[in-house]
Amino acid sequence: MKHPFQLLLANKQGSLLFAAVQNHILVYNTSTGKIVGHWFDDQQSTHKNHQLERRTGKQISSKVQIYNHVKCLALTESESHLVASTDSDKSVLIFTLDYDSENILTLSKRQPMAKRPYAITTHDGEAIVADKFGDAYTVPIDSNPPVLEKDLVPILGHVSMLTDVIVGVHNDKPFLITSDRDEHIRVSSYPKSYVIKSFLHGHEEFISQLCLVDDLLVSGGGDDYLFVWNWYTGEMLTKFDLKDIVRPFLTDAHLPPEKYRSEDSPREISIAKIEFVQFGDAKYFVVLVEHTSCLIVLKYEEKELKLHNIIKLDSLCVAFTVGNDSVYVSLVSESILQRLTFPDGSPKNLIIDTNSIPIDVNTKSEFAELYPVATLRKRSEY
């Protein structure tokens, strides 16, 4: 069987689909189905599989397997570059996109980071990288040689692991918005990110996704609700109860790990992705709850999130992206990739030949880490 895509990303016009499968990045022309870009990471893991506890400096042994997989994908505003990250050597990758070339992907820079990147965004010629140690760094989007790890200086730090990073602009002034595993959302000036503008309080569990449009911010993670904010004023505008909607799609896979489970343990949700879509004059937010077989389409109107549609899928969804009037979904099934109309979710003809996926697996144990978000939830031993 073919390995599912763990990441999907469409360009603004929906003409290109960027897809990551294990340590490969593929770029498809969505009109012809042809592969127009392909990159393979042959870098072997060289970092030690351990880390130091931040407060004591003591070594922590890790039993977590480190995979040689692509973890993040982001396009620059001009779509002249693609930014990615890998687990193999904890690097940020800068690709130049040459649309006239037979292979549009050219690796321009490989910048090793001190800690493993977890989220990436881009702004004004820089990649902003949030890592698992709670720090954020900038990496210039250019073809200059990488700097030494020891010369990298963080632009901000949280006490706990960073989970997402985005840039908001208000009155032409940029701000950096970061979230962490400890239910914090921080709004900082940019590039002087040591200047904190505000914190957005309300989450009780980890935050895994931030989705921004103008002054509107939608956040979600391990809570049963999505939160809607005016991030600039700091006002919480509304909450949306997501769990009641996805409840029919939850299974025993959403129960706590057996070690922490009791007879009355509730099923838990974890937000894998939130994507904003402007469709005509309407504003939509598409939400994927990890380890479910549906996409939730929410419409924002009258300062409220309202359920517009539940797109039911044939099998578990790993990743999705919206390009123009199409939704592309990566599935854990023989079909691997499906194309649906947006926002109603009816099937569309998929031109892309999934036989071109370069990774074959015999069992699901050979998959990349497809459901990592739930592991962000902190557990009490008592």
KEKE-3310 file (N, C-alpha, C; in steps of 0.2 Angstrom, whole numbers, plus 5000, padded with zeros to 4 digits):
npx = (5004:5001:5010:5002:5000:5008:5007:4999:4998:4991:4994:4989:4980:4976:4982:4993:4999:5007:5015:5019:5027:5033:5050:5050:5046:5033:5027:5012:5004:4988:4979:4984:4989:5002:5018:5027:5037:5050:5058:5070:5075:5090:5097:5104:5099:5108:5109:5109:5099:5093:5089:5091:5085:5076:5076:5084:5095:5099:5101:5089:5083:5077:5064:5058:5056:5066:5061:5065:5058:5048:5042:5035:5027:5027:5022:5030:5023:5023:5025:5037:5045:5047:5046:5052:5053:5064:5065:5077:5089:5085:5083:5079:5072:5075:5068:5069:5057:5056:5046:5047:5055:5059:5059:5053:5057:5071:5083:5089:5095:5100:5097:5103:5095:5095:5086:5072:5061:5044:5034:5031:5031:5030:5037:5040:5052:5058:5059:5050:5053:5046:5051:5052:5057:5052:5056:5058:5064:5072:5075:5084:5076:5084:5098:5110:5125:5121:5120:5130:5124:5126:5126:5114:5101:5087:5071:5061:5054:5045:5039:5036:5034:5033:5019:5012:5014:5011:5010:5002:4995:4992:4986:4997:5007:5017:5014:5019:5012:5010:5008:5007:5011:5005:4993:4994:4992:5002:5004:5015:5026:5034:5048:5054:5052:5053:5045:5030:5014:5001:4992:4981:4969:4960:4959:4960:4967:4980:4986:4985:4983:4983:4973:4972:4964:4965:4960:4955:4956:4956:4957:4962:4964:4967:4955:4937:4931:4932:4940:4937:4944:4947:4962:4970:4964:4963:4951:4940:4929:4919:4915:4915:4907:4914:4915:4903:4898:4908:4906:4900:4910:4920:4931:4936:4950:4951:4951:4959:4976:4979:4985:4981:4967:4950:4935:4925:4931:4931:4930:4942:4946:4957:4964:4969:4971:4967:4960:4958:4946:4942:4928:4921:4911:4910:4916:4925:4930:4939:4940:4950:4948:4959:4962:4950:4936:4931:4928:4925:4916:4915:4906:4909:4899:4890:4898:4899:4904:4897:4889:4892:4894:4896:4909:4909:4920:4929:4938:4950:4956:4971:4977:4973:4970:4964:4961:4957:4942:4942:4944:4957:4961:4970:4970:4969:4969:4966:4963:4970:4972:4960:4949:4938:4923:4922:4911:4904:4908:4906:4911:4925:4933:4949:4964:4977:4989:4990:4998:5011:5016:5031:5033:5031:5023:5022:5015:5005:5013:5024:5022:5024:5023:5007:4997:5001:4996:4988:4997:5002:4994:4994:4997:4991:4999:4992)
npy = (4994:5012:5025:5037:5054:5065:5079:5092:5106:5119:5131:5149:5150:5138:5130:5122:5108:5105:5092:5081:5066:5055:5057:5064:5078:5082:5090:5094:5098:5103:5104:5096:5085:5081:5078:5092:5095:5088:5083:5074:5069:5064:5065:5059:5055:5064:5069:5068:5057:5063:5075:5090:5094:5108:5116:5110:5106:5093:5077:5070:5055:5048:5039:5040:5037:5044:5051:5052:5063:5075:5089:5101:5113:5128:5142:5157:5174:5179:5167:5163:5156:5140:5134:5122:5109:5097:5082:5075:5081:5092:5103:5118:5121:5130:5132:5138:5142:5139:5142:5139:5129:5111:5104:5112:5114:5119:5117:5129:5133:5125:5126:5121:5119:5123:5116:5105:5110:5115:5122:5133:5149:5163:5179:5194:5191:5182:5167:5161:5152:5141:5131:5115:5118:5129:5141:5154:5158:5167:5164:5169:5170:5166:5162:5162:5155:5144:5149:5145:5134:5138:5152:5156:5166:5167:5175:5176:5168:5155:5147:5134:5121:5127:5128:5134:5147:5163:5178:5193:5208:5224:5240:5242:5237:5224:5210:5196:5181:5168:5151:5139:5124:5125:5131:5145:5160:5171:5188:5198:5211:5214:5216:5217:5206:5204:5213:5212:5212:5207:5194:5181:5174:5160:5147:5130:5119:5112:5122:5120:5125:5140:5151:5164:5179:5195:5205:5195:5180:5163:5150:5133:5117:5106:5108:5107:5117:5129:5144:5161:5177:5194:5198:5209:5218:5210:5204:5191:5185:5175:5158:5141:5126:5112:5099:5092:5092:5083:5072:5060:5054:5051:5039:5024:5027:5040:5040:5043:5038:5021:5020:5031:5030:5029:5021:5030:5039:5053:5054:5062:5077:5083:5096:5095:5103:5120:5129:5144:5150:5160:5162:5169:5181:5176:5170:5156:5143:5129:5114:5101:5087:5078:5061:5057:5055:5065:5082:5098:5111:5128:5143:5160:5173:5187:5189:5177:5159:5147:5132:5125:5114:5097:5087:5071:5058:5044:5037:5038:5054:5062:5074:5090:5102:5117:5122:5135:5130:5118:5104:5095:5080:5069:5052:5038:5025:5014:5023:5035:5049:5061:5072:5085:5095:5112:5123:5112:5098:5088:5074:5076:5074:5067:5071:5068:5055:5044:5033:5038:5041:5040:5031:5015:5004:4990:4988:4997:5001:5006:5018:5036:5048:5050:5055:5066:5076:5074:5069:5081:5083:5086:5075:5070:5061:5058)
npz = (5000:4998:5006:5016:5013:5024:5025:5017:5006:4997:4984:4982:4971:4969:4960:4961:4971:4986:4993:5007:5010:5021:5019:5008:4997:4986:4972:4964:4948:4948:4938:4927:4934:4934:4941:4946:4954:4964:4979:4988:5004:5009:5020:5035:5052:5064:5076:5094:5103:5114:5127:5137:5153:5155:5167:5176:5170:5168:5160:5149:5145:5130:5124:5112:5095:5083:5067:5050:5043:5034:5042:5042:5031:5022:5012:5006:5005:4993:4986:4980:4987:4996:5012:5023:5036:5044:5053:5053:5055:5062:5054:5045:5029:5015:5000:4983:4971:4955:4942:4929:4927:4925:4936:4949:4962:4971:4982:4992:5004:5019:5035:5050:5066:5084:5092:5088:5075:5077:5072:5058:5050:5038:5035:5027:5020:5029:5038:5051:5065:5076:5091:5099:5111:5116:5111:5098:5082:5069:5052:5038:5022:5010:4999:5005:5015:5028:5046:5060:5073:5086:5085:5083:5088:5099:5096:5104:5119:5127:5142:5140:5127:5111:5100:5089:5077:5070:5060:5063:5056:5060:5056:5048:5056:5061:5071:5082:5085:5096:5102:5115:5124:5136:5137:5133:5124:5116:5111:5103:5099:5083:5073:5086:5097:5111:5117:5124:5119:5124:5132:5128:5136:5141:5136:5142:5140:5130:5116:5099:5086:5077:5068:5057:5051:5046:5059:5066:5075:5076:5087:5093:5101:5113:5120:5121:5114:5101:5100:5097:5093:5094:5091:5092:5100:5111:5115:5118:5107:5104:5108:5101:5102:5098:5101:5102:5089:5083:5090:5085:5077:5085:5093:5102:5101:5105:5118:5134:5136:5142:5154:5161:5161:5166:5171:5168:5159:5148:5130:5121:5111:5099:5090:5074:5062:5057:5044:5035:5023:5010:5002:4989:4995:5008:5023:5029:5040:5040:5049:5056:5066:5075:5070:5065:5053:5046:5040:5047:5042:5045:5046:5046:5052:5057:5068:5074:5074:5064:5061:5045:5036:5037:5031:5027:5027:5018:5026:5039:5041:5037:5033:5026:5013:5006:4990:4979:4973:4978:4989:4996:5002:5013:5015:5026:5018:5004:4994:4997:4992:4990:4981:4984:4981:4987:4996:4999:4998:4989:4979:4968:4952:4953:4946:4949:4949:4961:4961:4959:4971:4980:4991:4997:5008:5019:5031:5043:5053:5048:5044:5044:5058:5061:5069:5079:5088:5099:5109:5115:5125:5143:5156:5172:5186:5196)
capx = (5000:5005:5010:4998:5003:5007:5006:4996:4997:4990:4995:4983:4976:4975:4985:4999:4998:5013:5013:5025:5026:5039:5055:5049:5041:5031:5023:5008:5000:4982:4976:4986:4991:5009:5023:5032:5043:5051:5064:5071:5080:5094:5101:5103:5099:5115:5108:5108:5092:5091:5089:5093:5079:5077:5077:5090:5101:5100:5100:5083:5084:5071:5063:5054:5060:5066:5060:5068:5052:5047:5037:5032:5027:5024:5024:5030:5017:5024:5025:5043:5049:5044:5050:5050:5058:5065:5067:5083:5095:5082:5084:5074:5074:5073:5067:5067:5052:5057:5040:5049:5060:5056:5058:5052:5060:5078:5085:5094:5098:5098:5099:5102:5092:5097:5080:5068:5056:5037:5029:5034:5027:5035:5035:5045:5059:5061:5055:5050:5053:5045:5053:5050:5060:5049:5059:5057:5070:5071:5080:5083:5074:5089:5103:5117:5126:5118:5125:5131:5119:5128:5126:5107:5098:5080:5068:5056:5054:5040:5041:5034:5035:5029:5015:5011:5017:5009:5011:4996:4997:4987:4988:5004:5012:5017:5014:5020:5007:5013:5004:5011:5008:5002:4987:4995:4993:5005:5005:5022:5029:5039:5053:5056:5047:5053:5040:5024:5008:4996:4991:4974:4967:4953:4960:4961:4971:4985:4984:4989:4982:4981:4971:4972:4962:4964:4961:4951:4960:4953:4962:4960:4969:4964:4948:4931:4929:4936:4940:4937:4947:4950:4969:4974:4962:4963:4944:4937:4922:4914:4917:4911:4907:4916:4915:4896:4898:4912:4905:4898:4916:4925:4931:4941:4956:4951:4951:4966:4980:4976:4988:4977:4960:4946:4929:4921:4935:4928:4934:4945:4948:4963:4963:4975:4972:4962:4962:4954:4945:4938:4924:4916:4911:4909:4922:4924:4935:4939:4943:4951:4950:4964:4960:4943:4935:4927:4930:4920:4916:4911:4905:4909:4895:4887:4902:4898:4905:4891:4891:4890:4894:4901:4911:4911:4926:4928:4942:4953:4959:4978:4979:4969:4971:4959:4964:4952:4936:4943:4947:4961:4961:4975:4967:4973:4965:4969:4962:4976:4970:4953:4947:4931:4921:4921:4911:4899:4911:4904:4917:4927:4938:4956:4968:4983:4990:4993:5004:5017:5019:5037:5034:5026:5023:5018:5010:5004:5018:5029:5019:5026:5019:5002:4993:5005:4994:4985:5002:5003:4990:4998:4993:4993:5000:4987)
capy = (5000:5018:5029:5043:5061:5068:5086:5095:5113:5122:5138:5153:5149:5131:5127:5118:5105:5103:5086:5078:5059:5053:5062:5067:5083:5082:5096:5092:5103:5101:5104:5090:5079:5080:5080:5097:5096:5083:5083:5069:5071:5059:5067:5054:5059:5065:5072:5063:5056:5065:5082:5092:5097:5116:5120:5107:5104:5085:5074:5066:5049:5048:5032:5042:5036:5050:5049:5056:5065:5082:5090:5108:5116:5135:5146:5164:5177:5180:5161:5162:5151:5135:5133:5116:5107:5090:5079:5071:5085:5097:5109:5122:5120:5135:5130:5143:5140:5141:5139:5138:5123:5105:5103:5118:5114:5120:5118:5135:5133:5120:5129:5117:5122:5120:5111:5102:5115:5112:5126:5138:5154:5167:5186:5199:5188:5178:5161:5162:5145:5139:5125:5111:5120:5135:5147:5156:5160:5169:5162:5173:5166:5167:5157:5163:5149:5144:5151:5140:5133:5142:5159:5158:5169:5167:5182:5176:5161:5153:5142:5127:5120:5131:5124:5137:5154:5166:5185:5197:5215:5229:5247:5241:5235:5217:5207:5189:5178:5162:5147:5134:5118:5127:5135:5152:5163:5178:5193:5201:5216:5211:5211:5217:5202:5204:5218:5208:5217:5205:5187:5179:5169:5157:5140:5126:5114:5115:5125:5117:5128:5147:5153:5171:5183:5202:5205:5189:5174:5157:5145:5127:5112:5100:5110:5105:5123:5134:5151:5167:5183:5200:5197:5215:5221:5205:5202:5185:5187:5170:5151:5137:5119:5108:5092:5090:5090:5078:5066:5053:5052:5049:5031:5023:5030:5047:5039:5044:5032:5016:5021:5037:5030:5026:5019:5036:5044:5055:5054:5069:5079:5087:5100:5094:5109:5125:5133:5149:5150:5166:5160:5174:5186:5172:5168:5149:5140:5121:5111:5094:5085:5072:5054:5057:5054:5071:5089:5103:5118:5133:5149:5166:5178:5191:5189:5170:5154:5143:5126:5126:5108:5091:5083:5064:5055:5037:5034:5043:5060:5064:5081:5092:5109:5120:5126:5137:5127:5111:5102:5089:5076:5063:5047:5031:5020:5013:5029:5039:5056:5063:5079:5087:5102:5117:5120:5106:5092:5082:5071:5079:5070:5068:5069:5066:5048:5042:5028:5042:5042:5035:5027:5009:5001:4984:4988:5004:5002:5009:5025:5042:5049:5053:5058:5068:5081:5071:5068:5087:5084:5084:5070:5070:5055:5057)
capz = (5000:4997:5012:5016:5014:5031:5025:5011:5006:4991:4983:4983:4966:4969:4954:4964:4977:4989:4998:5010:5012:5024:5018:5001:4995:4979:4969:4958:4945:4949:4932:4923:4938:4933:4946:4943:4958:4969:4983:4993:5010:5010:5026:5040:5058:5067:5083:5099:5105:5121:5128:5144:5156:5155:5173:5180:5165:5168:5154:5149:5140:5126:5120:5106:5089:5078:5060:5045:5040:5033:5047:5041:5025:5022:5007:5007:5003:4985:4983:4977:4991:5000:5018:5026:5041:5044:5059:5052:5058:5065:5050:5041:5022:5010:4993:4978:4967:4948:4939:4922:4927:4925:4944:4952:4969:4972:4989:4992:5011:5024:5041:5056:5072:5090:5094:5083:5074:5077:5067:5054:5046:5035:5034:5025:5019:5035:5041:5059:5067:5083:5092:5105:5118:5118:5108:5091:5079:5062:5047:5032:5016:5004:4997:5009:5019:5035:5051:5065:5078:5092:5083:5082:5094:5099:5096:5110:5122:5131:5147:5138:5120:5106:5096:5083:5076:5065:5060:5062:5055:5062:5054:5044:5060:5062:5078:5082:5089:5097:5106:5118:5127:5142:5135:5132:5117:5117:5106:5104:5094:5079:5075:5093:5100:5118:5119:5124:5119:5128:5132:5127:5141:5140:5135:5148:5138:5125:5109:5093:5080:5077:5061:5057:5045:5048:5066:5068:5077:5079:5091:5095:5103:5117:5123:5117:5110:5097:5103:5092:5096:5091:5094:5093:5107:5116:5117:5116:5104:5105:5108:5097:5104:5093:5103:5101:5082:5081:5094:5081:5074:5090:5094:5108:5100:5108:5125:5137:5136:5147:5161:5164:5159:5171:5168:5165:5156:5142:5124:5120:5105:5098:5084:5069:5058:5055:5038:5033:5016:5008:4996:4987:5001:5014:5027:5031:5043:5040:5055:5056:5073:5074:5070:5063:5046:5044:5040:5049:5039:5049:5042:5051:5051:5063:5074:5077:5070:5063:5057:5038:5033:5040:5026:5029:5022:5018:5031:5043:5037:5040:5032:5021:5011:5001:4984:4975:4975:4979:4996:4995:5009:5013:5019:5028:5014:4997:4989:4998:4991:4987:4979:4985:4980:4993:5003:5000:5000:4985:4975:4961:4948:4955:4941:4951:4950:4967:4960:4959:4978:4980:4997:4998:5015:5020:5037:5046:5058:5044:5043:5048:5064:5058:5074:5084:5092:5105:5113:5118:5131:5149:5161:5180:5188:5202)
cpx = (5004:5005:5006:5002:5002:5006:5004:4996:4996:4992:4989:4978:4974:4977:4991:4997:5004:5011:5019:5023:5033:5045:5056:5045:5040:5027:5019:5005:4993:4977:4977:4988:4998:5013:5027:5037:5044:5058:5064:5076:5083:5099:5099:5103:5106:5115:5107:5101:5091:5091:5090:5086:5080:5079:5083:5096:5103:5098:5093:5084:5077:5070:5059:5058:5060:5066:5064:5063:5052:5041:5033:5032:5024:5027:5025:5024:5018:5024:5031:5047:5045:5049:5047:5055:5058:5067:5074:5089:5092:5083:5078:5077:5071:5073:5066:5063:5053:5051:5042:5053:5056:5055:5058:5055:5068:5080:5091:5098:5095:5101:5098:5100:5095:5092:5076:5062:5049:5032:5033:5029:5032:5032:5041:5052:5062:5056:5056:5048:5051:5047:5050:5052:5057:5051:5057:5063:5068:5077:5079:5081:5079:5093:5110:5118:5123:5123:5125:5126:5120:5127:5118:5104:5091:5077:5063:5057:5048:5043:5041:5035:5030:5025:5013:5013:5014:5010:5004:4999:4991:4989:4996:5009:5012:5017:5015:5015:5009:5008:5009:5007:5004:4997:4988:4995:4996:5005:5011:5023:5033:5042:5056:5051:5048:5048:5033:5018:5002:4996:4983:4973:4960:4954:4962:4966:4976:4982:4988:4988:4980:4979:4969:4969:4961:4965:4957:4956:4955:4958:4959:4965:4966:4957:4943:4928:4934:4935:4941:4939:4947:4957:4972:4971:4962:4956:4942:4930:4917:4918:4912:4912:4908:4914:4908:4895:4902:4911:4904:4904:4921:4925:4935:4948:4957:4951:4958:4970:4978:4979:4984:4970:4957:4939:4925:4925:4932:4933:4936:4947:4954:4963:4970:4976:4966:4964:4956:4953:4940:4935:4919:4917:4911:4916:4921:4931:4934:4943:4944:4952:4954:4960:4952:4942:4930:4930:4924:4921:4912:4911:4905:4905:4892:4891:4902:4901:4899:4892:4888:4889:4898:4902:4913:4915:4925:4932:4945:4957:4966:4979:4974:4972:4965:4963:4959:4945:4936:4946:4951:4962:4966:4971:4971:4968:4969:4968:4967:4974:4964:4952:4940:4929:4921:4916:4907:4901:4909:4910:4918:4932:4945:4960:4975:4983:4993:4998:5011:5020:5025:5037:5029:5028:5019:5013:5010:5009:5024:5027:5024:5022:5013:4997:4997:5002:4991:4991:5004:4999:4994:4993:4996:4994:4995:4980)
cpy = (5006:5021:5035:5049:5063:5076:5088:5102:5115:5129:5142:5151:5142:5127:5122:5115:5102:5097:5083:5071:5057:5059:5064:5073:5082:5088:5094:5098:5100:5100:5097:5084:5077:5082:5086:5099:5090:5084:5077:5070:5064:5060:5062:5058:5058:5067:5067:5063:5057:5073:5084:5095:5104:5118:5117:5106:5097:5082:5070:5061:5049:5042:5034:5041:5042:5048:5054:5058:5072:5083:5096:5110:5123:5138:5153:5167:5178:5173:5160:5157:5146:5134:5127:5115:5100:5088:5076:5075:5091:5104:5112:5122:5126:5133:5137:5139:5143:5138:5137:5131:5117:5102:5109:5119:5114:5121:5124:5135:5128:5123:5124:5121:5119:5114:5110:5107:5111:5116:5132:5143:5159:5174:5190:5196:5184:5172:5162:5155:5144:5132:5121:5113:5126:5141:5148:5159:5163:5166:5166:5168:5169:5161:5157:5156:5150:5146:5145:5140:5138:5150:5161:5160:5170:5174:5182:5169:5161:5148:5135:5127:5124:5127:5127:5144:5157:5174:5188:5204:5219:5236:5246:5239:5228:5215:5199:5186:5170:5158:5142:5128:5119:5132:5143:5154:5170:5182:5198:5206:5212:5216:5211:5213:5201:5209:5214:5213:5214:5197:5186:5173:5166:5149:5136:5120:5117:5118:5122:5121:5135:5148:5160:5174:5190:5202:5199:5183:5168:5152:5139:5122:5106:5102:5107:5111:5125:5140:5156:5173:5188:5200:5204:5218:5216:5202:5195:5186:5181:5163:5147:5130:5115:5100:5089:5088:5084:5071:5060:5051:5050:5042:5030:5025:5037:5046:5041:5037:5027:5018:5027:5036:5027:5024:5024:5041:5046:5054:5061:5070:5083:5090:5099:5100:5113:5129:5138:5149:5156:5163:5165:5179:5182:5170:5161:5147:5132:5118:5103:5092:5078:5065:5053:5056:5059:5077:5093:5109:5123:5140:5155:5171:5181:5189:5182:5165:5149:5137:5126:5119:5103:5087:5076:5061:5047:5033:5040:5048:5062:5071:5083:5099:5111:5124:5128:5134:5120:5109:5095:5086:5070:5058:5041:5026:5019:5019:5035:5047:5057:5070:5080:5094:5106:5122:5114:5099:5086:5080:5075:5074:5072:5066:5067:5058:5047:5036:5031:5043:5037:5031:5021:5006:4995:4984:4995:5006:5006:5016:5030:5043:5053:5057:5061:5073:5079:5070:5075:5088:5082:5080:5071:5063:5053:5058)
cpz = (5000:5004:5011:5016:5021:5031:5018:5011:4998:4990:4983:4977:4965:4963:4955:4970:4980:4994:5000:5012:5014:5023:5011:5001:4988:4978:4963:4955:4945:4943:4927:4927:4938:4939:4943:4948:4963:4972:4988:4998:5011:5016:5032:5047:5061:5074:5088:5101:5112:5121:5135:5147:5157:5162:5177:5176:5165:5162:5155:5144:5137:5123:5114:5100:5085:5071:5056:5040:5039:5038:5046:5034:5025:5016:5009:5003:4995:4982:4979:4981:4995:5006:5021:5032:5041:5051:5059:5056:5061:5061:5047:5034:5019:5003:4988:4973:4960:4944:4932:4922:4927:4932:4947:4959:4968:4979:4989:4999:5015:5031:5047:5062:5078:5093:5088:5081:5074:5073:5064:5051:5043:5035:5032:5024:5024:5036:5048:5061:5075:5085:5098:5111:5120:5115:5101:5088:5072:5058:5040:5026:5010:5003:5000:5013:5025:5040:5056:5070:5084:5091:5082:5089:5094:5100:5102:5113:5127:5136:5144:5130:5116:5101:5089:5083:5070:5066:5059:5061:5056:5060:5052:5049:5062:5069:5077:5087:5090:5102:5109:5121:5133:5142:5135:5125:5119:5111:5107:5098:5089:5074:5083:5098:5108:5121:5119:5124:5124:5128:5131:5131:5140:5139:5141:5146:5133:5119:5104:5087:5081:5069:5061:5050:5048:5056:5070:5069:5079:5081:5093:5097:5106:5120:5118:5113:5106:5100:5097:5096:5092:5094:5095:5099:5112:5118:5114:5113:5105:5106:5104:5100:5099:5094:5101:5094:5080:5085:5090:5078:5078:5091:5100:5107:5103:5115:5128:5136:5142:5154:5164:5163:5165:5167:5165:5162:5149:5136:5123:5113:5104:5091:5080:5065:5057:5049:5036:5025:5015:5002:4994:4993:5008:5017:5030:5035:5043:5045:5054:5063:5072:5075:5069:5056:5044:5044:5042:5046:5043:5045:5048:5049:5057:5069:5078:5072:5070:5059:5050:5035:5037:5033:5028:5024:5023:5023:5035:5039:5041:5039:5027:5019:5006:4996:4980:4977:4976:4986:4994:5002:5008:5018:5021:5024:5008:4992:4991:4998:4988:4986:4980:4983:4987:4991:5004:5001:4995:4981:4969:4958:4950:4949:4943:4952:4956:4967:4960:4966:4978:4986:4997:5005:5015:5026:5039:5051:5054:5042:5047:5054:5062:5062:5080:5089:5099:5111:5117:5124:5138:5153:5168:5182:5194:5200)
residu = (MET:LYS:HIS:PRO:PHE:GLN:LEU:LEU:LEU:ALA:ASN:LYS:GLN:GLY:SER:LEU:LEU:PHE:ALA:ALA:VAL:GLN:ASN:HIS:ILE:LEU:VAL:TYR:ASN:THR:SER:THR:GLY:LYS:ILE:VAL:GLY:HIS:TRP:PHE:ASP:ASP:GLN:GLN:SER:THR:HIS:LYS:ASN:HIS:GLN:LEU:GLU:ARG:ARG:THR:GLY:LYS:GLN:ILE:SER:SER:LYS:VAL:GLN:ILE:TYR:ASN:HIS:VAL:LYS:CYS:LEU:ALA:LEU:THR:GLU:SER:GLU:SER:HIS:LEU:VAL:ALA:SER:THR:ASP:SER:ASP:LYS:SER:VAL:LEU:ILE:PHE:THR:LEU:ASP:TYR:ASP:SER:GLU:ASN:ILE:LEU:THR:LEU:SER:LYS:ARG:GLN:PRO:MET:ALA:LYS:ARG:PRO:TYR:ALA:ILE:THR:THR:HIS:ASP:GLY:GLU:ALA:ILE:VAL:ALA:ASP:LYS:PHE:GLY:ASP:ALA:TYR:THR:VAL:PRO:ILE:ASP:SER:ASN:PRO:PRO:VAL:LEU:GLU:LYS:ASP:LEU:VAL:PRO:ILE:LEU:GLY:HIS:VAL:SER:MET:LEU:THR:ASP:VAL:ILE:VAL:GLY:VAL:HIS:ASN:ASP:LYS:PRO:PHE:LEU:ILE:THR:SER:ASP:ARG:ASP:GLU:HIS:ILE:ARG:VAL:SER:SER:TYR:PRO:LYS:SER:TYR:VAL:ILE:LYS:SER:PHE:LEU:HIS:GLY:HIS:GLU:GLU:PHE:ILE:SER:GLN:LEU:CYS:LEU:VAL:ASP:ASP:LEU:LEU:VAL:SER:GLY:GLY:GLY:ASP:ASP:TYR:LEU:PHE:VAL:TRP:ASN:TRP:TYR:THR:GLY:GLU:MET:LEU:THR:LYS:PHE:ASP:LEU:LYS:ASP:ILE:VAL:ARG:PRO:PHE:LEU:THR:ASP:ALA:HIS:LEU:PRO:PRO:GLU:LYS:TYR:ARG:SER:GLU:ASP:SER:PRO:ARG:GLU:ILE:SER:ILE:ALA:LYS:ILE:GLU:PHE:VAL:GLN:PHE:GLY:ASP:ALA:LYS:TYR:PHE:VAL:VAL:LEU:VAL:GLU:HIS:THR:SER:CYS:LEU:ILE:VAL:LEU:LYS:TYR:GLU:GLU:LYS:GLU:LEU:LYS:LEU:HIS:ASN:ILE:ILE:LYS:LEU:ASP:SER:LEU:CYS:VAL:ALA:PHE:THR:VAL:GLY:ASN:ASP:SER:VAL:TYR:VAL:SER:LEU:VAL:SER:GLU:SER:ILE:LEU:GLN:ARG:LEU:THR:PHE:PRO:ASP:GLY:SER:PRO:LYS:ASN:LEU:ILE:ILE:ASP:THR:ASN:SER:ILE:PRO:ILE:ASP:VAL:ASN:THR:LYS:SER:GLU:PHE:ALA:GLU:LEU:TYR:PRO:VAL:ALA:THR:LEU:ARG:LYS:ARG:SER:GLU:TYR)
# end
